Amino acid sequence: VIHDTTDHEPPKLATAYSRSEQTMQHYREKYPDMDLYIDLHRDAIIASDGTSTAPTFSFAGEDTAQLMLVVGTNAAGADHPHWSDNLSLALHIQKQLSEEYPGLFRKINLRAASFNEQLSSGYLLLECGSVANDRSQAERAAKLFGTGLARMILRAAQNA
């Protein structure tokens, strides 16, 4: 596992994905056998009146941020040959983890953009709560996701 904490938003949010693509390409070259990439975000769920929503569910008696997988498509003309593979992966992960942690996920969000997901058939954009969730809620959700994903990978390796 590689955890890259580069903040790609500064100096300009509009070009964040071109900078994150450079980071992604660096890791693809350095570790060509890597086959799963997770781009972690916090959603900006803001209503027209400016209020923010903090999507949560209760886990072990504590409010925990809900997660959302975002899958880009080639619907807007993006060159995205892997989008259906990424969707299949997102559906598989969401189904498996939802069985362990009911309520952890919001519905998968299909979008008409690629979000750098065109770079790999194992690329997912994961929204961990929103800007309105507090840090502890987001950290609980991330820990559940990581633990559940690790179990999935171990099961797959044992069955291979």
C-alpha positions in Angstrom: 0.0 0.0 0.0 1.2 3.5 -0.9 -0.5 6.4 0.8 0.3 9.6 -1.1 -0.9 12.7 0.7 -0.1 15.2 -2.0 -2.7 18.0 -2.1 -3.4 18.6 -5.8 -5.8 21.4 -5.3 -3.4 24.3 -4.9 -2.7 26.6 -6.7 -5.8 26.1 -8.8 -8.7 23.7 -8.2 -9.6 23.6 -11.9 -6.3 21.9 -12.8 -6.1 19.5 -9.8 -6.8 16.4 -12.0 -4.0 17.2 -14.4 -1.6 17.4 -11.4 -3.0 14.2 -9.8 -2.6 12.4 -13.2 1.1 13.2 -13.0 1.3 11.6 -9.5 -0.7 8.6 -10.7 1.6 8.1 -13.8 4.6 8.3 -11.5 3.3 5.4 -9.4 2.3 3.4 -12.4 5.8 3.6 -13.8 7.5 2.9 -10.4 5.2 0.0 -9.5 3.8 -1.5 -12.8 2.2 -4.4 -10.9 0.0 -2.2 -8.9 -3.6 -2.7 -9.9 -5.8 -0.8 -7.5 -5.9 3.0 -7.1 -8.2 4.9 -4.8 -8.5 8.6 -5.1 -9.9 9.8 -1.8 -12.1 12.9 -1.5 -14.7 14.5 0.8 -17.9 15.4 -1.0 -19.1 19.0 -1.2 -22.8 18.4 -0.6 -24.0 22.0 -0.5 -27.7 23.1 -1.0 -28.6 26.2 -3.0 -29.1 28.1 0.3 -25.5 27.3 1.3 -26.2 24.6 3.9 -24.0 21.5 3.9 -25.2 17.9 4.4 -23.2 15.4 6.4 -24.3 11.9 5.3 -24.0 9.5 8.2 -25.1 6.1 9.4 -24.8 4.5 12.8 -22.0 2.0 13.3 -21.3 0.5 16.8 -23.5 3.3 18.2 -21.5 6.1 16.6 -22.3 8.4 13.8 -20.1 7.4 10.9 -19.7 9.2 7.5 -21.2 7.4 4.6 -19.0 6.7 1.6 -19.8 7.1 -2.1 -18.0 5.6 -5.1 -17.9 7.9 -8.1 -17.4 6.2 -11.5 -16.6 8.3 -14.5 -17.8 7.3 -17.9 -17.1 8.3 -21.5 -20.6 9.8 -21.9 -19.2 13.3 -22.4 -16.7 12.1 -25.0 -13.8 11.4 -22.7 -11.4 8.7 -23.8 -12.3 6.3 -21.0 -11.9 2.7 -22.2 -12.1 1.2 -18.7 -15.2 2.8 -17.3 -17.3 -0.4 -17.3 -14.5 -2.3 -15.6 -14.3 0.5 -13.0 -18.1 0.3 -12.5 -17.9 -3.5 -12.1 -15.2 -3.1 -9.5 -17.2 -0.4 -7.7 -20.3 -2.6 -7.6 -18.4 -5.6 -6.4 -16.7 -3.6 -3.6 -19.9 -1.9 -2.6 -21.9 -5.1 -2.5 -19.3 -7.0 -0.4 -18.7 -4.2 2.1 -22.4 -3.3 2.4 -22.9 -6.9 3.6 -20.4 -6.3 6.4 -21.4 -2.7 7.1 -25.0 -2.0 6.1 -25.5 1.7 5.5 -21.8 2.5 4.8 -22.4 3.5 1.2 -24.6 6.0 -0.6 -25.5 5.0 -4.1 -22.7 4.8 -6.7 -22.5 8.1 -8.7 -22.0 7.6 -12.4 -20.7 10.8 -14.0 -20.0 12.0 -17.5 -16.3 12.7 -16.8 -13.3 10.5 -16.3 -11.6 11.8 -13.1 -8.4 10.1 -14.2 -10.2 6.8 -14.0 -9.3 6.2 -17.6 -5.7 5.5 -16.5 -6.6 2.1 -15.0 -9.3 -0.5 -14.9 -8.7 -0.6 -11.1 -9.2 3.1 -10.4 -11.9 4.3 -8.0 -12.8 7.7 -6.7 -14.1 7.5 -3.1 -16.0 10.3 -1.4 -15.6 9.9 2.4 -18.5 11.7 3.8 -18.7 15.4 3.0 -17.2 18.7 4.1 -19.9 18.8 6.8 -18.9 15.5 8.4 -16.5 15.9 11.3 -13.0 14.2 11.1 -13.9 11.4 13.5 -16.9 10.4 11.4 -14.8 10.3 8.2 -12.0 8.4 9.9 -14.4 5.7 11.2 -15.7 5.3 7.6 -12.3 5.1 6.1 -11.2 2.5 8.7 -14.3 0.4 7.9 -13.6 0.7 4.1 -9.9 -0.2 4.6 -10.6 -3.2 6.8 -13.3 -4.5 4.6 -11.3 -4.1 1.4 -8.3 -5.8 3.0 -10.6 -8.8 3.9 -11.9 -8.9 0.3 -8.3 -8.9 -1.1 -7.3 -11.7 1.3 -10.3 -13.8 0.4 -9.6 -13.3 -3.3 -6.0 -14.3 -2.8 -7.0 -17.4 -0.9 -9.4 -18.5 -3.6 -7.0 -17.9 -6.4 
